[in-house]
Amino acid sequence: MDSTMLAQQYAGIKRDLDEKGIIFSFSGYLSEGILYSLGEALREKMTLEDTDGPTVRRVFAVFVEQMQNIIRYSAEKVTGAREKPVELSAGMVTIGMEGGKVFIVCGNTVYNDDVPRLRERLEYLKGLDKDAIKTYYREQLRETPEEGARGANIGLIEIARRASEPIEYDFLEMDEGKSFFCLKARI
């Protein structure tokens, strides 16, 4: 690529993000440390914009849940060890404004074998009203996590509980037994 086009190319990407109402976007490899740093930047940005406290807390909670889902469940990981073992998971998160509401979109690769169960859980959540989501959340808190689970399996419920509208999701089948999974919540 001609280096004289560099600024034009990236200014175009920035303009596209601005036109879509994107205020925060990250794509790459994540760890708990990166999650913490990005979360702090997001919280500070929203506070500077005088976003009300309850909205900041709901956006932050959904952001953290979505990032943790990427860290735990992304099918695209790199591992290594220097002083201590390291595992990084690939994904993306985008936050913006749309129709007066904050939206948070995350995306990462998942194994095709996991898609039917994930789709079933998401469809179930989409079919519940706010009161039913609260009840389901309380029930799941009392349940014993499934064997081999990397969490309490309440992350998606937590996202649906904090969202102001039903969550949206989609899968795009890729090669090598994987799909790209995308989840959108509005606050």
N, CA, C and O of each residue as an XYZ file, in Angstrom:
748
protein
N       0.848     -1.182      0.000
C       0.000      0.000      0.000
C       0.889      1.239      0.000
O       1.929      1.279      0.658
N       0.467      2.222     -0.733
C       1.164      3.503     -0.801
C       0.987      4.238      0.521
O      -0.140      4.457      0.965
N       2.104      4.625      1.159
C       2.041      5.252      2.480
C       1.352      6.616      2.427
O       0.920      7.119      3.464
N       1.238      7.223      1.246
C       0.552      8.504      1.162
C      -0.961      8.326      1.329
O      -1.687      9.300      1.526
N      -1.425      7.094      1.249
C      -2.852      6.806      1.396
C      -3.199      6.386      2.832
O      -4.372      6.190      3.151
N      -2.194      6.248      3.687
C      -2.396      5.741      5.038
C      -3.414      6.573      5.820
O      -4.383      6.026      6.347
N      -3.205      7.876      5.899
C      -4.113      8.742      6.649
C      -5.509      8.716      6.040
O      -6.505      8.704      6.763
N      -5.583      8.709      4.720
C      -6.891      8.680      4.055
C      -7.639      7.396      4.394
O      -8.836      7.431      4.677
N      -6.944      6.270      4.366
C      -7.575      4.989      4.656
C      -8.115      4.955      6.093
O      -9.268      4.586      6.316
N      -7.285      5.339      7.057
C      -7.712      5.254      8.449
C      -8.677      6.370      8.830
O      -9.494      6.190      9.733
N      -8.601      7.498      8.172
C      -9.601      8.547      8.380
C     -10.957      8.058      7.881
O     -11.989      8.386      8.466
N     -10.959      7.282      6.811
C     -12.201      6.698      6.293
C     -12.810      5.718      7.281
O     -14.026      5.704      7.475
N     -11.966      4.891      7.914
C     -12.460      3.961      8.926
C     -13.055      4.741     10.094
O     -14.138      4.411     10.576
N     -12.345      5.777     10.551
C     -12.832      6.608     11.656
C     -14.155      7.272     11.296
O     -15.070      7.316     12.118
N     -14.262      7.787     10.080
C     -15.495      8.432      9.617
C     -16.649      7.426      9.598
O     -17.764      7.752     10.005
N     -16.382      6.200      9.124
C     -17.422      5.156      9.102
C     -17.905      4.844     10.521
O     -19.106      4.699     10.751
N     -16.982      4.741     11.461
C     -17.362      4.469     12.846
C     -18.190      5.622     13.410
O     -19.209      5.395     14.062
N     -17.758      6.848     13.162
C     -18.494      8.024     13.636
C     -19.905      8.055     13.063
O     -20.856      8.355     13.784
N     -20.053      7.750     11.775
C     -21.364      7.757     11.125
C     -22.289      6.691     11.703
O     -23.508      6.858     11.693
N     -21.725      5.605     12.203
C     -22.518      4.533     12.799
C     -22.780      4.775     14.284
O     -23.386      3.934     14.948
N     -22.329      5.916     14.810
C     -22.554      6.258     16.211
C     -21.619      5.548     17.169
O     -21.885      5.508     18.370
N     -20.526      4.984     16.665
C     -19.581      4.237     17.497
C     -18.767      5.209     18.341
O     -18.152      6.141     17.822
N     -18.773      4.974     19.654
C     -17.981      5.820     20.551
C     -16.793      5.059     21.125
O     -15.883      5.665     21.691
N     -16.794      3.736     20.982
C     -15.752      2.905     21.572
C     -15.686      1.610     20.773
O     -16.710      0.967     20.542
N     -14.490      1.227     20.353
C     -14.355     -0.007     19.583
C     -13.002     -0.637     19.855
O     -11.980      0.048     19.904
N     -13.008     -1.953     20.030
C     -11.779     -2.707     20.238
C     -11.884     -4.007     19.457
O     -12.923     -4.667     19.474
N     -10.820     -4.366     18.780
C     -10.745     -5.650     18.090
C      -9.337     -6.184     18.285
O      -8.355     -5.497     18.003
N      -9.248     -7.409     18.767
C      -7.932     -7.992     18.975
C      -7.962     -9.052     20.049
O      -9.003     -9.640     20.341
N      -6.808     -9.283     20.629
C      -6.669    -10.304     21.666
C      -6.898     -9.693     23.042
O      -6.401     -8.608     23.343
N      -7.656    -10.403     23.872
C      -8.073     -9.905     25.178
C      -7.550    -10.774     26.305
O      -7.322    -11.973     26.146
N      -7.367    -10.130     27.449
C      -7.052    -10.810     28.696
C      -7.832    -10.081     29.785
O      -8.448     -9.047     29.527
N      -7.805    -10.621     30.998
C      -8.488     -9.949     32.107
C      -7.901     -8.549     32.331
O      -8.643     -7.614     32.633
N      -6.576     -8.393     32.187
C      -5.939     -7.089     32.362
C      -6.412     -6.072     31.333
O      -6.664     -4.914     31.666
N      -6.532     -6.505     30.085
C      -7.021     -5.607     29.029
C      -8.481     -5.252     29.295
O      -8.885     -4.104     29.106
N      -9.274     -6.231     29.734
C     -10.676     -5.981     30.078
C     -10.756     -4.888     31.139
O     -11.552     -3.957     31.009
N      -9.947     -4.991     32.178
C      -9.965     -4.000     33.252
C      -9.627     -2.607     32.711
O     -10.319     -1.638     33.021
N      -8.577     -2.507     31.912
C      -8.151     -1.206     31.374
C      -9.202     -0.607     30.446
O      -9.507      0.582     30.542
N      -9.754     -1.415     29.555
C     -10.790     -0.912     28.654
C     -12.041     -0.512     29.432
O     -12.687      0.486     29.112
N     -12.375     -1.291     30.448
C     -13.542     -0.973     31.271
C     -13.390      0.364     31.977
O     -14.336      1.149     32.039
N     -12.206      0.624     32.507
C     -11.954      1.902     33.165
C     -12.066      3.058     32.171
O     -12.649      4.094     32.491
N     -11.517      2.889     30.977
C     -11.605      3.941     29.950
C     -13.065      4.194     29.569
O     -13.478      5.344     29.419
N     -13.840      3.128     29.414
C     -15.256      3.265     29.075
C     -16.013      4.005     30.177
O     -16.780      4.927     29.900
N     -15.794      3.595     31.420
C     -16.487      4.229     32.541
C     -16.138      5.716     32.606
O     -17.026      6.546     32.805
N     -14.859      6.065     32.440
C     -14.438      7.465     32.473
C     -15.053      8.259     31.330
O     -15.499      9.389     31.533
N     -15.083      7.690     30.140
C     -15.669      8.373     28.975
C     -17.144      8.679     29.221
O     -17.606      9.788     28.953
N     -17.876      7.697     29.727
C     -19.304      7.904     29.967
C     -19.541      8.912     31.086
O     -20.487      9.697     31.022
N     -18.699      8.897     32.102
C     -18.821      9.855     33.202
C     -18.542     11.271     32.702
O     -19.240     12.212     33.079
N     -17.525     11.423     31.856
C     -17.214     12.736     31.283
C     -18.362     13.278     30.441
O     -18.547     14.490     30.335
N     -19.132     12.371     29.842
C     -20.268     12.790     29.019
C     -21.529     12.990     29.846
O     -22.613     13.181     29.296
N     -21.389     12.948     31.162
C     -22.514     13.141     32.084
C     -23.631     12.121     31.891
O     -24.808     12.445     32.055
N     -23.264     10.893     31.542
C     -24.240      9.821     31.448
C     -24.719      9.514     32.859
O     -23.915      9.473     33.790
N     -26.033      9.295     33.032
C     -26.556      9.064     34.378
C     -25.994      7.763     34.961
O     -25.680      6.819     34.236
N     -25.880      7.745     36.280
C     -25.267      6.639     37.006
C     -25.834      5.265     36.685
O     -25.067      4.346     36.400
N     -27.173      5.090     36.721
C     -27.725      3.766     36.422
C     -27.377      3.275     35.006
O     -27.134      2.085     34.806
N     -27.353      4.176     34.044
C     -26.991      3.778     32.670
C     -25.528      3.376     32.614
O     -25.189      2.370     31.990
N     -24.654      4.146     33.256
C     -23.225      3.811     33.285
C     -23.046      2.409     33.866
O     -22.306      1.598     33.309
N     -23.717      2.121     34.981
C     -23.572      0.813     35.627
C     -24.094     -0.315     34.745
O     -23.475     -1.377     34.679
N     -25.215     -0.106     34.069
C     -25.778     -1.150     33.203
C     -24.888     -1.377     31.986
O     -24.625     -2.521     31.617
N     -24.425     -0.301     31.362
C     -23.534     -0.438     30.201
C     -22.248     -1.146     30.623
O     -21.780     -2.055     29.937
N     -21.684     -0.727     31.746
C     -20.444     -1.326     32.225
C     -20.639     -2.813     32.514
O     -19.790     -3.626     32.148
N     -21.737     -3.176     33.160
C     -22.003     -4.587     33.491
C     -22.134     -5.434     32.225
O     -21.590     -6.536     32.158
N     -22.851     -4.926     31.227
C     -23.020     -5.675     29.971
C     -21.680     -5.772     29.245
O     -21.331     -6.827     28.716
N     -20.937     -4.679     29.221
C     -19.607     -4.679     28.603
C     -18.729     -5.759     29.231
O     -18.109     -6.546     28.516
N     -18.671     -5.803     30.558
C     -17.839     -6.782     31.258
C     -18.294     -8.206     30.938
O     -17.465     -9.073     30.664
N     -19.606     -8.454     30.970
C     -20.106     -9.805     30.666
C     -19.738    -10.217     29.247
O     -19.311    -11.348     29.019
N     -19.902     -9.299     28.287
C     -19.592     -9.645     26.902
C     -18.096     -9.896     26.729
O     -17.703    -10.829     26.029
N     -17.270     -9.082     27.354
C     -15.824     -9.288     27.255
C     -15.411    -10.599     27.923
O     -14.550    -11.311     27.407
N     -16.013    -10.920     29.061
C     -15.698    -12.190     29.724
C     -16.135    -13.377     28.878
O     -15.466    -14.410     28.869
N     -17.248    -13.240     28.171
C     -17.677    -14.315     27.271
C     -16.637    -14.532     26.175
O     -16.351    -15.672     25.808
N     -16.073    -13.450     25.654
C     -15.020    -13.580     24.638
C     -13.805    -14.274     25.251
O     -13.263    -15.218     24.676
N     -13.386    -13.803     26.412
C     -12.201    -14.364     27.062
C     -12.383    -15.854     27.337
O     -11.456    -16.638     27.131
N     -13.558    -16.250     27.797
C     -13.792    -17.645     28.174
C     -14.098    -18.561     26.991
O     -13.652    -19.708     26.957
N     -14.860    -18.050     26.019
C     -15.434    -18.954     25.025
C     -14.963    -18.761     23.596
O     -15.367    -19.528     22.723
N     -14.128    -17.773     23.318
C     -13.651    -17.584     21.948
C     -12.918    -18.833     21.483
O     -12.113    -19.407     22.217
N     -13.207    -19.242     20.258
C     -12.525    -20.401     19.670
C     -11.166    -20.006     19.107
O     -10.397    -20.862     18.669
N     -10.875    -18.722     19.121
C      -9.600    -18.217     18.604
C      -8.751    -17.735     19.777
O      -8.968    -16.646     20.309
N      -7.785    -18.557     20.169
C      -6.944    -18.260     21.322
C      -5.481    -18.462     20.968
O      -5.135    -19.243     20.082
N      -4.625    -17.731     21.690
C      -3.184    -17.981     21.631
C      -2.724    -18.190     23.067
O      -3.202    -17.530     23.989
N      -1.798    -19.110     23.238
C      -1.279    -19.389     24.574
C       0.241    -19.367     24.537
O       0.858    -19.520     23.483
N       0.816    -19.176     25.687
C       2.268    -19.177     25.805
C       2.641    -19.020     27.254
O       1.784    -18.884     28.127
N       3.933    -19.041     27.499
C       4.405    -18.877     28.875
C       5.775    -18.215     28.860
O       6.654    -18.582     28.081
N       5.930    -17.264     29.707
C       7.243    -16.670     29.995
C       7.448    -16.887     31.478
O       7.880    -17.961     31.896
N       7.139    -15.867     32.285
C       7.207    -16.058     33.731
C       6.018    -16.863     34.226
O       6.136    -17.632     35.180
N       4.858    -16.686     33.569
C       3.643    -17.401     33.954
C       2.854    -17.724     32.694
O       3.043    -17.070     31.669
N       1.957    -18.737     32.750
C       1.162    -19.084     31.568
C       0.258    -17.919     31.151
O      -0.280    -17.202     31.995
N       0.104    -17.746     29.842
C      -0.728    -16.673     29.295
C      -1.681    -17.270     28.271
O      -1.293    -18.114     27.463
N      -2.933    -16.821     28.314
C      -3.896    -17.193     27.290
C      -4.636    -15.927     26.875
O      -5.191    -15.218     27.714
N      -4.638    -15.652     25.588
C      -5.343    -14.495     25.044
C      -6.432    -14.996     24.102
O      -6.209    -15.926     23.328
N      -7.605    -14.381     24.168
C      -8.734    -14.763     23.331
C      -9.062    -13.626     22.379
O      -9.057    -12.460     22.775
N      -9.345    -13.957     21.130
C      -9.630    -12.930     20.126
C     -11.120    -12.624     20.053
O     -11.970    -13.505     20.171
N     -11.399    -11.350     19.854
C     -12.775    -10.916     19.683
C     -12.823     -9.426     19.451
O     -11.795     -8.763     19.321
N     -14.033     -8.914     19.401
C     -14.232     -7.488     19.205
C     -15.418     -7.022     20.027
O     -16.353     -7.779     20.286
N     -15.362     -5.768     20.429
C     -16.484     -5.145     21.124
C     -16.625     -3.720     20.596
O     -15.636     -3.016     20.391
N     -17.860     -3.317     20.385
C     -18.156     -1.990     19.861
C     -19.306     -1.410     20.677
O     -20.302     -2.087     20.936
N     -19.158     -0.164     21.075
C     -20.194      0.522     21.836
C     -20.523      1.817     21.106
O     -19.634      2.527     20.635
N     -21.817      2.109     21.022
C     -22.223      3.322     20.330
C     -23.606      3.775     20.749
O     -24.221      3.214     21.656
N     -24.076      4.797     20.072
C     -25.407      5.345     20.314
C     -26.259      5.128     19.070
O     -25.805      5.298     17.938
N     -27.510      4.746     19.318
C     -28.432      4.455     18.223
C     -29.851      4.722     18.736
O     -30.307      4.073     19.676
N     -30.527      5.658     18.127
C     -31.896      5.953     18.538
C     -32.008      6.372     19.995
O     -32.989      6.041     20.661
N     -31.005      7.103     20.499
C     -31.043      7.578     21.874
C     -30.656      6.534     22.912
O     -30.710      6.812     24.110
N     -30.270      5.345     22.479
C     -29.867      4.284     23.402
C     -28.432      3.877     23.131
O     -27.939      3.976     22.008
N     -27.773      3.418     24.183
C     -26.427      2.873     24.051
C     -26.563      1.437     23.558
O     -27.412      0.689     24.043
N     -25.728      1.053     22.596
C     -25.683     -0.345     22.198
C     -24.281     -0.881     22.403
O     -23.292     -0.156     22.294
N     -24.220     -2.171     22.703
C     -22.954     -2.861     22.896
C     -23.013     -4.120     22.049
O     -23.902     -4.956     22.216
N     -22.053     -4.246     21.134
C     -21.972     -5.413     20.263
C     -20.644     -6.102     20.523
O     -19.595     -5.458     20.540
N     -20.690     -7.402     20.724
C     -19.449     -8.166     20.814
C     -19.486     -9.254     19.760
O     -20.555     -9.687     19.329
N     -18.313     -9.687     19.354
C     -18.214    -10.749     18.366
C     -16.955    -11.556     18.578
O     -15.910    -11.021     18.948
N     -17.067    -12.854     18.339
C     -15.913    -13.745     18.422
C     -16.250    -15.059     17.724
O     -17.415    -15.356     17.461
N     -15.229    -15.827     17.434
C     -15.458    -17.130     16.820
C     -15.857    -18.135     17.900
O     -15.382    -18.086     19.035
N     -16.737    -19.038     17.510
C     -17.153    -20.144     18.374
C     -17.096    -21.414     17.543
O     -17.126    -21.361     16.313
N     -17.013    -22.549     18.213
C     -17.032    -23.828     17.504
C     -18.452    -24.136     17.056
O     -19.409    -23.916     17.799
N     -18.583    -24.647     15.836
C     -19.905    -24.971     15.305
C     -20.663    -25.943     16.193
O     -21.891    -25.888     16.260
N     -19.949    -26.835     16.877
C     -20.608    -27.781     17.783
C     -21.318    -27.065     18.929
O     -22.267    -27.604     19.498
N     -20.868    -25.853     19.277
C     -21.473    -25.094     20.380
C     -22.638    -24.215     19.932
O     -23.389    -23.715     20.770
N     -22.799    -24.020     18.625
C     -23.809    -23.091     18.111
C     -25.238    -23.513     18.467
O     -25.997    -22.665     18.938
N     -25.652    -24.780     18.270
C     -27.049    -25.118     18.579
C     -27.442    -24.837     20.033
O     -28.518    -24.297     20.290
N     -26.581    -25.198     20.975
C     -26.891    -24.962     22.388
C     -26.927    -23.465     22.699
O     -27.805    -23.003     23.427
N     -25.980    -22.712     22.153
C     -25.945    -21.271     22.366
C     -27.181    -20.612     21.749
O     -27.799    -19.745     22.368
N     -27.535    -21.019     20.542
C     -28.730    -20.471     19.881
C     -29.987    -20.769     20.701
O     -30.857    -19.911     20.850
N     -30.073    -21.990     21.229
C     -31.226    -22.388     22.042
C     -31.338    -21.516     23.295
O     -32.433    -21.073     23.644
N     -30.215    -21.268     23.973
C     -30.222    -20.419     25.172
C     -30.626    -18.986     24.833
O     -31.392    -18.362     25.568
N     -30.109    -18.467     23.718
C     -30.428    -17.092     23.326
C     -31.893    -16.954     22.915
O     -32.538    -15.962     23.254
N     -32.416    -17.924     22.199
C     -33.828    -17.896     21.804
C     -34.730    -17.957     23.028
O     -35.738    -17.254     23.099
N     -34.365    -18.797     23.990
C     -35.133    -18.887     25.225
C     -35.180    -17.526     25.913
O     -36.247    -17.074     26.330
N     -34.021    -16.873     26.031
C     -33.956    -15.558     26.667
C     -34.768    -14.514     25.899
O     -35.430    -13.671     26.503
N     -34.715    -14.571     24.573
C     -35.468    -13.595     23.762
C     -36.967    -13.732     23.982
O     -37.710    -12.762     23.832
N     -37.412    -14.932     24.336
C     -38.841    -15.175     24.532
C     -39.360    -14.781     25.904
O     -40.563    -14.862     26.152
N     -38.475    -14.355     26.800
C     -38.883    -13.999     28.158
C     -39.097    -12.498     28.292
O     -38.376    -11.705     27.687
N     -40.102    -12.108     29.096
C     -40.258    -10.691     29.417
C     -39.341    -10.373     30.601
O     -38.684    -11.267     31.136
N     -39.295     -9.106     31.008
C     -38.369     -8.658     32.058
C     -38.565     -9.431     33.365
O     -37.588     -9.840     33.992
N     -39.811     -9.634     33.778
C     -40.066    -10.352     35.029
C     -39.614    -11.803     34.936
O     -39.047    -12.338     35.889
N     -39.858    -12.439     33.806
C     -39.450    -13.833     33.621
C     -37.920    -13.953     33.595
O     -37.367    -14.937     34.086
N     -37.242    -12.961     33.028
C     -35.773    -12.970     33.020
C     -35.256    -12.882     34.457
O     -34.325    -13.598     34.827
N     -35.864    -12.000     35.273
C     -35.445    -11.881     36.678
C     -35.634    -13.198     37.421
O     -34.754    -13.629     38.166
N     -36.780    -13.830     37.218
C     -37.065    -15.108     37.870
C     -36.076    -16.167     37.423
O     -35.538    -16.903     38.251
N     -35.830    -16.254     36.124
C     -34.890    -17.228     35.567
C     -33.481    -16.989     36.114
O     -32.761    -17.938     36.424
N     -33.097    -15.728     36.230
C     -31.789    -15.359     36.777
C     -31.644    -15.886     38.207
O     -30.637    -16.507     38.548
N     -32.663    -15.630     39.043
C     -32.608    -16.102     40.434
C     -32.549    -17.628     40.492
O     -31.831    -18.189     41.320
N     -33.289    -18.292     39.628
C     -33.263    -19.765     39.593
C     -31.870    -20.269     39.231
O     -31.361    -21.202     39.852
N     -31.258    -19.653     38.231
C     -29.948    -20.100     37.769
C     -28.847    -19.842     38.797
O     -27.861    -20.577     38.850
N     -29.012    -18.797     39.616
C     -28.037    -18.534     40.668
C     -27.995    -19.675     41.682
O     -26.956    -19.940     42.287
N     -29.134    -20.347     41.863
C     -29.210    -21.454     42.819
C     -28.728    -22.777     42.232
O     -28.457    -23.722     42.972
N     -28.621    -22.848     40.905
C     -28.220    -24.088     40.240
C     -26.725    -24.334     40.393
O     -25.943    -23.393     40.527
N     -26.336    -25.600     40.373
C     -24.932    -25.977     40.357
C     -24.432    -25.836     38.927
O     -25.094    -26.311     38.004
N     -23.275    -25.194     38.712
C     -22.757    -25.058     37.344
C     -22.553    -26.432     36.698
O     -22.224    -27.416     37.360
N     -22.763    -26.455     35.377
C     -22.567    -27.694     34.626
C     -21.111    -28.119     34.710
O     -20.210    -27.289     34.838
N     -20.895    -29.430     34.635
C     -19.533    -29.950     34.674
C     -18.743    -29.398     33.491
O     -19.215    -29.417     32.354
N     -17.556    -28.915     33.766
C     -16.696    -28.365     32.717
C     -17.019    -26.929     32.356
O     -16.359    -26.355     31.489
N     -18.030    -26.322     33.003
C     -18.398    -24.932     32.701
C     -17.302    -23.998     33.182
O     -16.676    -24.238     34.214
N     -17.073    -22.918     32.418
C     -16.035    -21.948     32.770
C     -16.631    -20.742     33.477
O     -16.005    -19.685     33.551
N     -17.822    -20.900     33.986
C     -18.494    -19.833     34.719
C     -19.795    -20.382     35.258
O     -20.055    -21.581     35.166
N     -20.606    -19.519     35.815
C     -21.870    -19.963     36.404
C     -22.992    -20.018     35.376
O     -24.139    -20.285     35.733
N     -22.680    -19.768     34.096
C     -23.664    -19.795     33.019
C     -24.779    -18.772     33.192
O     -25.901    -18.987     32.733
N     -24.476    -17.669     33.850
C     -25.483    -16.627     33.995
C     -25.138    -15.377     33.198
O     -25.892    -14.405     33.224
N     -24.005    -15.385     32.487
C     -23.575    -14.208     31.743
C     -24.594    -13.723     30.739
O     -24.894    -12.530     30.687
N     -25.135    -14.633     29.935
C     -26.131    -14.229     28.937
C     -27.411    -13.735     29.605
O     -28.055    -12.804     29.122
N     -27.770    -14.366     30.714
C     -28.959    -13.932     31.446
C     -28.723    -12.535     32.002
O     -29.615    -11.687     31.961
N     -27.524    -12.296     32.522
C     -27.173    -10.978     33.058
C     -27.273     -9.912     31.962
O     -27.769     -8.813     32.213
N     -26.810    -10.228     30.760
C     -26.900     -9.286     29.643
C     -28.362     -9.003     29.307
O     -28.750     -7.845     29.153
N     -29.170    -10.052     29.194
C     -30.593     -9.884     28.875
C     -31.317     -9.112     29.981
O     -32.216     -8.319     29.702
N     -30.929     -9.343     31.217
C     -31.549     -8.688     32.368
C     -31.284     -7.186     32.355
O     -32.160     -6.398     32.713
N     -30.092     -6.788     31.947
C     -29.713     -5.365     31.962
C     -30.123     -4.624     30.686
O     -30.191     -3.395     30.682
N     -30.393     -5.352     29.618
C     -30.758     -4.725     28.341
C     -32.169     -4.135     28.418
O     -33.033     -4.653     29.124
N     -32.385     -3.046     27.681
C     -33.694     -2.402     27.667
C     -34.612     -2.996     26.598
O     -35.815     -2.736     26.592
N     -34.042     -3.788     25.702
C     -34.796     -4.450     24.628
C     -34.273     -5.879     24.519
O     -33.198     -6.189     25.034
N     -35.036     -6.757     23.845
C     -34.512     -8.120     23.663
C     -33.146     -8.087     22.954
O     -32.928     -7.291     22.041
N     -32.243     -8.960     23.391
C     -30.920     -9.019     22.776
C     -31.039     -9.548     21.354
O     -31.942    -10.323     21.036
N     -30.117     -9.118     20.510
C     -30.035     -9.612     19.137
C     -28.768    -10.438     19.014
O     -27.780    -10.183     19.703
N     -28.801    -11.424     18.139
C     -27.607    -12.232     17.913
C     -27.634    -12.776     16.500
O     -28.668    -12.787     15.833
N     -26.457    -13.231     16.057
C     -26.346    -13.829     14.727
C     -25.094    -14.692     14.699
O     -24.156    -14.481     15.469
N     -25.099    -15.659     13.804
C     -23.943    -16.522     13.576
C     -23.623    -16.499     12.090
O     -24.528    -16.532     11.256
N     -22.355    -16.445     11.762
C     -21.901    -16.531     10.383
C     -20.955    -17.712     10.306
O     -19.863    -17.683     10.873
N     -21.379    -18.759      9.598
C     -20.543    -19.951      9.503
C     -19.286    -19.642      8.701
O     -19.336    -19.035      7.631
N     -18.159    -20.079      9.251
C     -16.867    -19.891      8.606
C     -16.332    -21.275      8.264
O     -17.081    -22.253      8.290
N     -15.077    -21.366      7.951
C     -14.496    -22.671      7.666
C     -13.904    -23.273      8.939
O     -13.983    -22.670     10.010
N     -13.323    -24.440      8.825
C     -12.628    -25.119      9.917
C     -13.500    -25.370     11.144
O     -12.993    -25.353     12.265
N     -14.803    -25.602     10.958
C     -15.669    -25.946     12.071
C     -15.995    -24.807     13.012
O     -16.360    -25.042     14.164
N     -15.871    -23.572     12.542
C     -16.120    -22.408     13.388
C     -17.136    -21.466     12.747
O     -17.339    -21.463     11.533
N     -17.768    -20.667     13.610
C     -18.676    -19.626     13.187
C     -18.313    -18.336     13.908
O     -17.748    -18.361     15.001
N     -18.644    -17.207     13.286
C     -18.482    -15.923     13.962
C     -19.799    -15.621     14.644
O     -20.847    -15.590     13.998
N     -19.750    -15.398     15.955
C     -20.924    -15.119     16.776
C     -20.937    -13.646     17.141
O     -19.917    -13.084     17.539
N     -22.098    -13.030     17.004
C     -22.240    -11.611     17.297
C     -23.477    -11.430     18.197
O     -24.533    -12.009     17.944
N     -23.320    -10.619     19.246
C     -24.397    -10.368     20.207
C     -24.539     -8.863     20.408
O     -23.547     -8.161     20.604
N     -25.779     -8.369     20.358
C     -26.019     -6.931     20.512
C     -27.054     -6.712     21.620
O     -28.115     -7.334     21.640
N     -26.708     -5.809     22.537
C     -27.627     -5.417     23.607
C     -27.773     -3.908     23.599
O     -26.809     -3.179     23.363
N     -28.988     -3.447     23.858
C     -29.255     -2.005     23.948
C     -29.585     -1.660     25.396
O     -30.278     -2.403     26.090
N     -29.072     -0.515     25.830
C     -29.310     -0.052     27.200
C     -30.065      1.261     27.135
O     -30.379      1.845     28.173
